[in-house]
Amino acid sequence: MNNLDKDYLAELNAALSRERDIYRNLLQLAYEKKDVLIKNDVSALNEIVKKEVESLKKLKALEKKREDAFSAVCAGLGCNASVSCLIERLEGKDKTELEAIVLDFSDMLKNLSDANDNNQRLLQTHLKLTEMNMRYLSEDNNEFTYESTGRFAPEPARTIIDQKV
């Protein structure tokens, strides 16, 4: 290893581990969101969205620390700013830990993307059903008006003023 400062590497691993925990939480929330969307529980959905926003704020706060540590480790190893370069240049336990974190991130982000895609489809389906119901409820349906004899009666024409003069 070149001029690698182990403190920066430890800082990078710590930041990545904290980010991984937040992404795990986001994945869990995405699964919960699916159940809530299926049940059409709007208040629970709002709570999940609030939790997601808080998690995203935490990720944003960690981003600068991770980027700084990553840049320092890259500079110490004399490689470009890529994870693959870091993995190539690291040795032993450091290399194994980073590879495990990267693999875990890759799997988790794919699962999160899939869960979010499924949730998006559920939302679109709910939206289409709501629009269909709104159209149905707003249509003039004469078939729901009956005469005293029990037969369907045509609904009287609607006018602006509903009085005889």
PyMOL commands that set and color helices and strands:
alter all, ss='L'
color gray80, all
select helices_A, chain A and resi 6-39+42-77+83-89+92-138+142-144
alter helices_A, ss='H'
color red, helices_A
deselect
rebuild
show_as cartoon
